[in-house]
Amino acid sequence: MFITIVISVIAIYLLDKIVPFSHDIKGIENGNISYYRANTALDEALLSMSGSTPWYETGSSTSLLSNGSGIVYNVTAMGLFLPAPGQGNSEYDADWSVLAPGKPIQLQLNSLNTIDWNNPTLKSHIKFRVPDTNKDGINNESLSGGTTPLIQWSISSSGEILQASGSQIKVSEIDGNFLNISTYLGSTLSGSSDTFINFYINKCGYQTNTTNPICTLKFSLINPLLLNVNTTIVPYLEYRMEFDPVQSVPLQTAVVEGQGYAGGFRKNITKYIQQLTTSEALDFTVFQ
């Protein structure tokens, strides 16, 4: 009888140690499975994206069993803000991105609808500002130069380009307010003149006969950035674009999210895919 009791106590003790350990092993196994499923979700999301027009991707897929195991993915490649909220690369404000000397910005304007640049009630405009370098939360710094040309712009589509000709964005226009460049005059490589809005409508808009025309808007700094107060050099400008709700445009960085589920465990993996790059070796401006 005594031996039976001793054996029972030992068995209970061992079970008390082994069962939690086995649960831990199962938890590790499910954690690993959820990780691999999250990677599988990413792979499926990437395979589902269009090879010719990936910038139009906005979708998701869910493959979950009744026990909660499976995968979920979501792709976001279109938006109303450039940069997308919280995805800017300015160290002073994550909702804004950087335009720096020698580092032009290129923005794809492949909207599903023709962008209305002229309508003052819509938010299809860009704004530039001096970053809050003193970090006082006010953004009241201004640049020295007044009417000095500061930003060269160009818009291109289907092998044709229109670039600013005497209508570069001036220092005085760097104030954080919406800037409408629709009437700004530019010159083509052949020497003909046109306004920004006319070129956009004829070469980039959906009134054309071209299917899904690829249109690129480019901005480059052409003069130093000096503060008005003490002529301190500013490292860069901040920019932001907003569009009307029916005029979503490709985000500079597509966001692909994959989730894997297994036995109560969930793993999230996010991948950022840059949709358009700029070669600094090709960053040059031809003044007309």
Rosetta silent file (secondary structure, phi, psi, omega in degrees, C-alpha in Angstrom):
SEQUENCE: MFITIVISVIAIYLLDKIVPFSHDIKGIENGNISYYRANTALDEALLSMSGSTPWYETGSSTSLLSNGSGIVYNVTAMGLFLPAPGQGNSEYDADWSVLAPGKPIQLQLNSLNTIDWNNPTLKSHIKFRVPDTNKDGINNESLSGGTTPLIQWSISSSGEILQASGSQIKVSEIDGNFLNISTYLGSTLSGSSDTFINFYINKCGYQTNTTNPICTLKFSLINPLLLNVNTTIVPYLEYRMEFDPVQSVPLQTAVVEGQGYAGGFRKNITKYIQQLTTSEALDFTVFQ
SCORE:     score description
SCORE:     0.000 S_00000001
   1 L     0.000  -44.763  179.638    0.000    0.000    0.000 S_00000001
   2 H   -61.697  -42.552 -179.600    2.786    2.374    0.925 S_00000001
   3 H   -63.079  -38.536  179.330    4.628    1.614   -2.312 S_00000001
   4 H   -62.933  -42.048  179.806    1.448    2.322   -4.302 S_00000001
   5 H   -64.163  -43.682 -179.932    1.056    5.696   -2.617 S_00000001
   6 H   -61.259  -44.383 -179.848    4.691    6.591   -3.292 S_00000001
   7 H   -63.365  -39.685  179.814    4.360    5.616   -6.957 S_00000001
   8 H   -64.410  -43.029  179.398    1.165    7.665   -7.272 S_00000001
   9 H   -62.718  -43.010  178.968    2.806   10.732   -5.713 S_00000001
  10 H   -63.649  -40.878 -179.800    5.791   10.401   -8.054 S_00000001
  11 H   -63.483  -43.775  178.926    3.482    9.981  -11.047 S_00000001
  12 H   -63.114  -40.493  179.074    1.472   13.068  -10.111 S_00000001
  13 H   -62.073  -45.322 -179.175    4.697   15.036   -9.643 S_00000001
  14 H   -65.350  -41.068  178.247    6.021   13.966  -13.023 S_00000001
  15 H   -62.582  -38.010  179.916    2.731   14.753  -14.744 S_00000001
  16 H   -63.127  -29.088  179.205    2.741   18.159  -13.098 S_00000001
  17 H   -88.164  -37.119 -173.861    6.131   18.827  -14.701 S_00000001
  18 H   -76.952  -42.015 -175.374    5.589   17.111  -18.039 S_00000001
  19 H   -61.571  -48.828  176.623    2.131   18.441  -18.978 S_00000001
  20 H   -60.322  -36.499  179.196    3.068   22.163  -18.784 S_00000001
  21 H   -63.475  -41.958  178.759    6.247   21.352  -20.701 S_00000001
  22 H   -65.168  -35.394  175.987    4.244   19.626  -23.428 S_00000001
  23 H   -63.978  -40.575  178.389    1.946   22.649  -23.557 S_00000001
  24 H   -62.558  -42.125  178.545    4.996   24.876  -23.990 S_00000001
  25 H   -60.859  -42.979  179.918    6.235   22.660  -26.828 S_00000001
  26 H   -65.256  -37.751  178.244    2.827   22.871  -28.500 S_00000001
  27 H   -64.630  -41.944  177.472    2.830   26.637  -28.065 S_00000001
  28 H   -62.463  -41.225  179.580    6.258   26.916  -29.693 S_00000001
  29 H   -62.449  -46.474  179.915    5.037   24.708  -32.529 S_00000001
  30 H   -66.326  -35.169  176.752    1.925   26.845  -33.098 S_00000001
  31 H   -63.130  -42.381  177.566    4.012   30.006  -32.897 S_00000001
  32 H   -65.618  -40.688  179.697    6.318   28.681  -35.616 S_00000001
  33 H   -62.644  -42.501  179.999    3.352   27.595  -37.742 S_00000001
  34 H   -63.677  -34.726  177.923    1.767   31.055  -37.468 S_00000001
  35 H   -65.117  -47.514 -179.660    5.075   32.611  -38.574 S_00000001
  36 H   -66.325  -33.831  177.459    5.332   30.394  -41.654 S_00000001
  37 H   -68.778  -35.294  176.797    1.686   31.027  -42.475 S_00000001
  38 H   -63.874  -40.129  175.959    2.274   34.780  -42.276 S_00000001
  39 H   -65.719  -37.263  176.259    5.090   34.385  -44.803 S_00000001
  40 H   -62.825  -40.616  178.028    2.784   32.290  -46.967 S_00000001
  41 H   -60.965  -41.998  177.341    0.210   35.086  -46.796 S_00000001
  42 H   -61.790  -44.287  179.971    2.851   37.566  -47.983 S_00000001
  43 H   -61.138  -43.409 -179.604    3.810   35.298  -50.870 S_00000001
  44 H   -65.822  -37.104  178.583    0.188   34.901  -51.945 S_00000001
  45 H   -63.993  -44.534 -179.659   -0.344   38.662  -51.754 S_00000001
  46 H   -65.779  -38.492  179.075    2.695   39.334  -53.946 S_00000001
  47 H   -68.185  -28.008 -178.429    1.645   36.668  -56.451 S_00000001
  48 H   -79.784  -15.722 -177.304   -1.829   38.179  -56.663 S_00000001
  49 L   -74.118  146.450 -179.741   -0.500   41.631  -57.554 S_00000001
  50 L   -68.919  139.541  178.135   -0.565   42.733  -61.162 S_00000001
  51 L   -79.468  -25.403 -176.389    2.760   42.676  -62.972 S_00000001
  52 L   -98.164  -32.703 -179.208    1.866   45.558  -65.277 S_00000001
  53 L  -133.592   62.662 -177.923   -0.163   47.852  -63.009 S_00000001
  54 H   -65.388  -19.875 -176.757    0.769   47.007  -59.384 S_00000001
  55 H   -71.388  -12.156  179.111   -0.075   50.552  -58.290 S_00000001
  56 H   -89.750    2.619 -174.354   -3.805   49.840  -58.649 S_00000001
  57 L   -72.904  123.470  170.173   -3.757   47.126  -56.005 S_00000001
  58 E  -149.035   96.367 -177.227   -6.157   47.605  -53.091 S_00000001
  59 E  -165.546  174.807 -179.337   -7.464   44.315  -51.801 S_00000001
  60 E  -150.456  166.011  177.718   -7.402   41.581  -49.218 S_00000001
  61 E  -148.022  140.073  179.634   -7.994   37.855  -48.833 S_00000001
  62 E  -126.488  126.610  176.828   -9.009   35.725  -45.864 S_00000001
  63 E  -131.506   79.719 -178.139   -8.541   31.953  -45.626 S_00000001
  64 E  -115.195  138.292  175.212   -9.450   30.988  -42.066 S_00000001
  65 L   -82.787  172.696 -178.647  -10.840   27.663  -40.822 S_00000001
  66 L   -63.816  -24.394  179.084  -13.579   27.394  -38.200 S_00000001
  67 L   -86.644    4.616  176.816  -10.924   26.871  -35.514 S_00000001
  68 L    89.075    2.515  178.708   -9.295   30.205  -36.370 S_00000001
  69 L   -89.021  148.405  178.207   -6.267   28.767  -38.172 S_00000001
  70 E   143.411 -157.594 -176.946   -5.216   30.048  -41.580 S_00000001
  71 E  -133.602  154.988  174.970   -3.920   33.159  -43.335 S_00000001
  72 E  -140.987  136.954  173.269   -5.026   36.726  -44.077 S_00000001
  73 E  -136.665  155.893  179.483   -3.355   39.276  -46.332 S_00000001
  74 E  -143.445  136.598  179.921   -4.004   42.866  -47.299 S_00000001
  75 E  -121.190  127.153  176.518   -2.441   45.043  -50.018 S_00000001
  76 E  -125.331  110.170 -178.288   -2.599   48.845  -50.001 S_00000001
  77 E  -124.511   -7.992  179.471   -1.020   50.551  -53.008 S_00000001
  78 E  -118.151  151.561  179.271   -3.401   53.462  -53.667 S_00000001
  79 E  -164.008  176.419 -179.066   -4.179   56.426  -51.446 S_00000001
  80 L  -103.576   -4.989 -177.405   -5.308   60.042  -51.151 S_00000001
  81 E  -130.759  138.024  172.512   -2.135   61.344  -49.500 S_00000001
  82 E  -125.881  112.720   -1.134    1.500   61.417  -50.597 S_00000001
  83 L   -74.581  167.066  174.746    3.148   60.394  -48.403 S_00000001
  84 L   -64.446  147.786 -178.963    0.593   58.147  -46.706 S_00000001
  85 L   -51.244  127.083  178.509   -0.130   59.274  -43.114 S_00000001
  86 L    81.810   -1.390 -177.666    2.721   58.260  -40.831 S_00000001
  87 L  -111.944   12.005  177.007    4.908   57.008  -43.691 S_00000001
  88 L   -71.404  161.951 -178.320    6.784   60.204  -44.502 S_00000001
  89 L  -108.042   14.497  174.679   10.575   60.304  -44.213 S_00000001
  90 L   -78.506  134.849  179.854   10.939   63.711  -42.543 S_00000001
  91 L   -74.540  -11.491 -178.289   12.563   63.466  -39.130 S_00000001
  92 L   -97.080  -25.640 -178.649   10.421   66.375  -37.933 S_00000001
  93 L  -156.153  115.463 -175.284    6.957   65.155  -39.008 S_00000001
  94 L   -70.825   -8.600  177.109    6.118   61.604  -40.144 S_00000001
  95 L   -89.567   -0.802 -179.291    3.166   62.867  -42.213 S_00000001
  96 L  -124.102  153.616  176.537    5.543   64.769  -44.521 S_00000001
  97 E  -116.432  176.160 -167.362    8.356   63.653  -46.811 S_00000001
  98 E  -105.146  135.468  165.801   11.652   65.194  -47.872 S_00000001
  99 E  -117.591  107.449 -173.417   12.717   67.189  -50.926 S_00000001
 100 E  -118.424  158.087  176.866   16.477   67.610  -50.542 S_00000001
 101 L   -56.878  131.946  179.763   19.285   68.985  -52.743 S_00000001
 102 L    76.595    0.904 -179.776   20.394   66.324  -55.219 S_00000001
 103 E  -131.719   79.234 -179.056   17.458   64.096  -54.279 S_00000001
 104 L   -66.588  162.453  175.871   14.458   64.927  -56.480 S_00000001
 105 E  -111.542  141.643  176.004   11.049   63.419  -55.859 S_00000001
 106 E  -123.506  129.227 -177.520    9.022   61.573  -58.470 S_00000001
 107 E  -122.426  125.666  176.137    5.306   60.989  -57.989 S_00000001
 108 E   -80.939  135.373 -177.475    3.203   58.700  -60.144 S_00000001
 109 L  -115.365   41.201 -178.727   -0.174   60.181  -61.030 S_00000001
 110 L   -81.865   62.989  179.723   -1.893   57.061  -62.357 S_00000001
 111 L   -69.807  149.131  175.506   -5.258   57.944  -60.852 S_00000001
 112 L   -68.987  -15.903  175.154   -8.249   55.773  -61.720 S_00000001
 113 L  -130.833  155.114  177.408   -9.912   59.056  -62.655 S_00000001
 114 L   -64.276  128.569 -178.850   -8.513   62.183  -64.276 S_00000001
 115 L   -73.142  129.906  178.561   -7.258   64.489  -61.528 S_00000001
 116 L   -91.557   96.450 -177.300   -9.057   67.829  -61.460 S_00000001
 117 L   -79.574  -17.762 -173.408   -6.216   70.264  -60.776 S_00000001
 118 L   -92.120  -23.424 -174.760   -8.321   73.369  -61.384 S_00000001
 119 L   -71.986  114.381 -176.314  -11.261   72.838  -59.039 S_00000001
 120 L   -68.900  -15.940 -179.113  -10.575   74.935  -55.910 S_00000001
 121 L   -84.367  -12.584  179.319  -12.968   72.817  -53.820 S_00000001
 122 L   -96.283  159.985 -175.635  -10.887   69.680  -54.341 S_00000001
 123 L  -101.793   31.897  179.710   -7.651   68.897  -52.551 S_00000001
 124 L   -84.493   68.999 -176.706   -5.615   67.898  -55.605 S_00000001
 125 E  -142.526  164.146  176.911   -2.738   70.173  -54.709 S_00000001
 126 E  -115.397  152.502  174.315    0.764   70.022  -53.324 S_00000001
 127 E  -137.746  143.420  177.659    2.272   72.030  -50.506 S_00000001
 128 E  -119.405  150.387  176.175    5.864   72.665  -49.481 S_00000001
 129 E  -154.311  162.368  173.917    7.152   74.020  -46.187 S_00000001
 130 L   -80.493  132.605  179.956   10.303   74.577  -44.166 S_00000001
 131 L   -64.324  156.075 -179.611   10.677   71.836  -41.523 S_00000001
 132 L   -78.208   72.576 -172.939   10.260   72.737  -37.869 S_00000001
 133 L   -65.001  -28.438  178.389   14.011   72.704  -37.287 S_00000001
 134 L   -89.815   -1.009  173.690   13.799   74.358  -33.865 S_00000001
 135 L    54.656   42.285  176.425   11.093   71.860  -32.857 S_00000001
 136 L   -95.722    0.832  176.818    8.817   74.434  -31.276 S_00000001
 137 L    77.602   13.785 -174.635    5.750   72.889  -32.918 S_00000001
 138 L  -108.940  -32.104 -176.777    4.840   76.036  -34.863 S_00000001
 139 L    56.063   50.758 -179.395    6.421   75.642  -38.342 S_00000001
 140 L  -107.990    9.932  178.700    6.807   79.400  -38.795 S_00000001
 141 L   -70.663  144.120  178.113   10.297   79.366  -40.314 S_00000001
 142 L  -131.167  160.034 -177.389   10.632   81.037  -43.718 S_00000001
 143 E   -96.542  154.937  175.515   13.318   81.080  -46.389 S_00000001
 144 L   -88.183  136.333  176.554   15.389   83.960  -47.670 S_00000001
 145 L   143.277  -23.087  176.838   15.024   84.792  -51.347 S_00000001
 146 L    58.812 -108.674 -176.317   11.534   86.114  -52.073 S_00000001
 147 L   -90.569   10.423  178.701   10.919   85.633  -55.807 S_00000001
 148 L   -64.277  130.594  176.166   14.052   83.521  -56.354 S_00000001
 149 E   -61.476  133.927 -175.611   13.246   80.306  -58.289 S_00000001
 150 E  -124.075  -38.837 -175.326   13.658   77.371  -55.920 S_00000001
 151 E  -124.145  122.527  174.044   11.942   74.250  -57.269 S_00000001
 152 E   -87.942  132.757  178.050   12.032   73.021  -60.849 S_00000001
 153 E  -117.771  154.664  173.716    9.008   70.934  -61.847 S_00000001
 154 E  -152.017  152.412  176.808    8.366   68.642  -64.785 S_00000001
 155 E  -133.499  133.364 -174.999    5.595   66.297  -65.858 S_00000001
 156 E  -134.671  152.643  177.995    6.119   63.451  -68.301 S_00000001
 157 E  -164.036  135.252  174.251    4.068   60.793  -70.047 S_00000001
 158 L    50.948   45.053  176.489    4.577   58.374  -72.955 S_00000001
 159 L    79.974    2.135  177.798    8.024   59.694  -73.848 S_00000001
 160 E  -113.249  150.787 -176.810    6.978   63.359  -73.725 S_00000001
 161 E  -141.927  142.199  172.805    7.919   65.871  -71.065 S_00000001
 162 E  -122.980  124.908  178.810    6.902   69.369  -70.031 S_00000001
 163 E  -127.095  153.428 -174.782    9.212   71.248  -67.677 S_00000001
 164 E   -51.731  133.784  176.643    8.983   74.636  -66.047 S_00000001
 165 L  -129.571   94.180 -176.097   10.010   77.500  -68.302 S_00000001
 166 L    75.034    8.937 -178.456   10.216   80.688  -66.268 S_00000001
 167 L  -129.359   35.119  175.135    7.595   79.295  -63.901 S_00000001
 168 L   -62.912  154.326  177.858    9.673   77.503  -61.307 S_00000001
 169 E   -70.683  128.830 -173.193    8.202   77.436  -57.812 S_00000001
 170 E   -90.837  162.548  178.854    9.538   80.481  -55.951 S_00000001
 171 H   -56.128  -41.533 -177.080   10.876   80.840  -52.432 S_00000001
 172 H   -64.810  -15.714 -179.326    7.849   82.945  -51.451 S_00000001
 173 H   -90.921   -1.154  179.079    5.548   80.015  -52.304 S_00000001
 174 L   -89.978   80.435 -174.168    7.140   77.742  -49.705 S_00000001
 175 L  -132.859    8.668  178.653    4.647   78.509  -46.947 S_00000001
 176 L    83.000   -0.898  178.668    2.864   75.243  -46.137 S_00000001
 177 L   -95.468  161.650  178.923   -0.274   76.227  -48.052 S_00000001
 178 L   -61.494  135.099 -178.313   -1.762   74.400  -51.028 S_00000001
 179 E  -116.497  117.810 -179.815    0.028   75.304  -54.230 S_00000001
 180 L  -100.756  110.037 -177.217   -1.917   75.069  -57.502 S_00000001
 181 L  -101.825   17.079 -173.937    0.482   74.843  -60.445 S_00000001
 182 L   -60.122  -33.611 -177.284   -2.191   74.067  -63.051 S_00000001
 183 L   -95.345    1.993 -178.980   -1.657   77.345  -64.944 S_00000001
 184 L   -65.961  139.798 -175.365    2.145   77.302  -64.703 S_00000001
 185 E   -91.394  139.267  177.784    3.810   77.491  -68.111 S_00000001
 186 E  -135.086  173.901 -179.210    6.283   74.899  -69.319 S_00000001
 187 E  -128.670  139.606  177.333    8.246   73.965  -72.407 S_00000001
 188 E   -85.347  171.325  179.511    8.531   70.611  -74.189 S_00000001
 189 L   -65.616  -23.248  178.147   11.777   69.173  -75.537 S_00000001
 190 L   -82.465   -7.235  177.641   10.708   70.271  -79.010 S_00000001
 191 L    98.276   -3.051  178.328   10.475   73.867  -77.768 S_00000001
 192 L   -79.193  154.111 -178.012    6.686   74.270  -77.787 S_00000001
 193 E  -103.208  150.978  176.864    4.939   75.888  -74.814 S_00000001
 194 E  -162.548  161.286  174.967    2.026   74.570  -72.805 S_00000001
 195 E   -90.383  159.716  179.008    0.480   74.880  -69.364 S_00000001
 196 H   -55.680  -47.535 -174.693    0.726   72.167  -66.758 S_00000001
 197 H   -66.296  -39.541  179.708   -3.027   71.475  -66.853 S_00000001
 198 H   -65.705  -43.066  178.880   -3.226   71.246  -70.653 S_00000001
 199 H   -62.673  -44.006 -179.079   -0.301   68.841  -70.844 S_00000001
 200 H   -60.482  -47.741 -177.977   -1.781   66.716  -68.064 S_00000001
 201 H   -63.727  -42.184 -175.182   -5.219   66.502  -69.704 S_00000001
 202 H   -78.256  -30.747 -174.200   -3.848   65.774  -73.172 S_00000001
 203 H  -111.798  -24.038 -174.002   -1.077   63.358  -72.219 S_00000001
 204 H  -117.132  -28.206 -174.276   -1.934   61.953  -68.789 S_00000001
 205 L   -74.958  169.372 -176.515   -5.684   62.259  -68.270 S_00000001
 206 L   -87.931   12.787  168.825   -8.285   59.695  -69.168 S_00000001
 207 L   -81.798   -9.287 -178.005   -9.695   61.857  -71.933 S_00000001
 208 L   -81.619  170.554  177.813   -6.844   60.458  -74.040 S_00000001
 209 L   -87.762   -2.777 -178.709   -6.963   57.344  -76.173 S_00000001
 210 L   -79.898  133.906  178.041   -4.112   55.812  -74.196 S_00000001
 211 L   -82.125  125.069  179.192   -5.069   52.995  -71.854 S_00000001
 212 L    47.589   60.809 -179.008   -3.851   53.622  -68.313 S_00000001
 213 L   -62.463  137.999  178.077   -1.306   56.328  -69.229 S_00000001
 214 L   -93.015  119.078 -175.539    1.702   56.438  -66.920 S_00000001
 215 E  -122.961  135.064 -177.018    2.300   59.990  -65.781 S_00000001
 216 E  -125.782  129.509  176.933    5.157   61.178  -63.576 S_00000001
 217 E  -107.295  128.921 -175.440    5.448   64.478  -61.713 S_00000001
 218 E  -126.595  139.986  176.177    8.962   65.480  -60.659 S_00000001
 219 E  -127.718  136.188  178.742   10.295   68.217  -58.371 S_00000001
 220 E  -136.654  140.150  175.179   13.973   69.197  -57.947 S_00000001
 221 E   -78.342  137.407 -178.104   15.662   71.860  -55.828 S_00000001
 222 L  -123.943    1.154  177.312   17.728   74.324  -57.872 S_00000001
 223 L  -145.187  159.157 -179.681   18.918   76.802  -55.215 S_00000001
 224 L   -64.020  156.103  178.750   20.220   76.659  -51.614 S_00000001
 225 L  -103.615  103.115 -177.821   17.785   76.644  -48.694 S_00000001
 226 E  -117.272  130.210  177.830   18.609   79.595  -46.440 S_00000001
 227 E   -67.350  148.119 -176.667   16.509   80.690  -43.477 S_00000001
 228 L   -70.581  -29.623 -172.776   15.246   84.262  -43.569 S_00000001
 229 L   -79.051  -55.244 -173.395   16.340   85.075  -40.009 S_00000001
 230 L  -127.453   17.066  179.535   19.987   84.039  -39.769 S_00000001
 231 L    53.829   25.742  173.800   20.724   82.573  -43.242 S_00000001
 232 L   -67.029  140.082  178.993   21.207   79.150  -41.677 S_00000001
 233 E   -77.231  127.921  176.745   21.176   76.395  -44.283 S_00000001
 234 L   -91.583  134.925 -175.190   18.126   74.135  -44.045 S_00000001
 235 L   -67.155  -29.383 -178.096   18.855   70.479  -44.952 S_00000001
 236 L  -168.019  169.221  170.220   15.638   69.979  -46.923 S_00000001
 237 E  -100.608  159.926  172.398   12.049   71.017  -47.540 S_00000001
 238 E  -106.124  146.022  177.364    8.996   69.016  -46.540 S_00000001
 239 E  -136.438  159.067  178.190    6.209   68.245  -49.008 S_00000001
 240 E  -157.272  140.272  176.278    2.753   66.702  -48.940 S_00000001
 241 E  -122.435  143.240  176.391    0.052   66.091  -51.556 S_00000001
 242 E  -128.577  144.248 -177.146   -3.669   65.569  -51.029 S_00000001
 243 L  -128.587  156.643  176.865   -6.220   64.307  -53.538 S_00000001
 244 L   -65.018  148.766 -176.615   -9.983   64.217  -53.855 S_00000001
 245 L   -53.858  -25.595 -179.658  -11.583   60.921  -52.646 S_00000001
 246 L   -93.074    6.419 -174.573  -12.363   59.786  -56.218 S_00000001
 247 L  -124.686   47.254  178.065   -8.812   60.475  -57.381 S_00000001
 248 L   -58.823  143.521 -179.802   -6.642   57.989  -55.492 S_00000001
 249 E  -125.070  163.946  178.997   -3.078   57.806  -56.767 S_00000001
 250 E   -63.977  132.775  173.499   -0.281   55.229  -56.353 S_00000001
 251 E   -71.947  150.135  178.005    1.489   55.424  -53.014 S_00000001
 252 E   -64.603  -29.287  178.033    5.251   55.778  -53.200 S_00000001
 253 E  -131.065  116.571  176.284    5.490   52.664  -51.060 S_00000001
 254 E   -75.142  143.896 -179.873    2.940   49.855  -51.289 S_00000001
 255 E  -111.205  119.277  178.609    2.122   48.144  -47.984 S_00000001
 256 E  -114.941  119.628 -177.141    1.663   44.361  -48.041 S_00000001
 257 E  -114.946  131.794  176.518    0.512   42.800  -44.757 S_00000001
 258 E  -122.742  137.594  178.241    0.393   39.067  -44.035 S_00000001
 259 E  -126.507  134.662  176.656   -1.116   37.395  -40.968 S_00000001
 260 E  -118.954  137.133 -177.718   -0.745   33.766  -39.934 S_00000001
 261 E  -124.373  138.026  176.819   -2.959   32.014  -37.365 S_00000001
 262 E  -162.225  121.026  173.987   -2.413   28.685  -35.592 S_00000001
 263 L    52.489   41.646  179.551   -3.704   27.364  -32.262 S_00000001
 264 L    85.068   -2.374  177.780   -4.494   30.779  -30.823 S_00000001
 265 E   -99.398  144.846  176.052   -1.228   32.319  -32.036 S_00000001
 266 E  -133.169  135.621  176.631   -1.063   35.146  -34.563 S_00000001
 267 E  -124.261  129.011  177.811    1.966   36.476  -36.413 S_00000001
 268 E  -108.337  134.067  174.684    1.933   39.722  -38.415 S_00000001
 269 E  -132.150  130.137 -179.852    4.523   40.512  -41.104 S_00000001
 270 E  -118.831  134.238  178.925    4.525   43.746  -43.106 S_00000001
 271 E  -122.736  133.996  179.071    6.517   44.348  -46.276 S_00000001
 272 E  -106.990  127.942 -177.114    7.025   47.759  -47.898 S_00000001
 273 E  -118.344  114.318  178.420    7.541   47.854  -51.655 S_00000001
 274 E   -70.293  128.297 -173.324    8.882   51.016  -53.248 S_00000001
 275 L   -93.661  -19.881 -178.427    6.909   51.640  -56.419 S_00000001
 276 L  -150.376  133.138  179.833    9.078   54.261  -58.102 S_00000001
 277 L  -119.654  161.306  178.071   12.750   55.138  -57.758 S_00000001
 278 L  -124.410  130.006  176.175   14.873   58.024  -58.928 S_00000001
 279 L   -89.062  119.426 -179.563   18.441   57.696  -60.140 S_00000001
 280 H   -64.943  -23.880  179.065   20.515   60.603  -58.861 S_00000001
 281 H   -66.290  -24.070 -179.748   22.862   60.079  -61.813 S_00000001
 282 H  -101.132   11.467 -178.491   20.024   61.176  -64.082 S_00000001
 283 L   -84.803   90.748  175.553   19.045   64.160  -61.934 S_00000001
 284 L  -139.562  156.876 -177.336   19.695   67.099  -64.192 S_00000001
 285 L  -124.554  132.281  175.838   17.639   70.103  -65.248 S_00000001
 286 L  -102.597  116.571 -179.631   17.539   71.765  -68.632 S_00000001
 287 L   -88.047  132.368  179.779   16.621   75.436  -68.327 S_00000001
 288 L   -93.273    0.000    0.000   14.645   76.932  -71.188 S_00000001
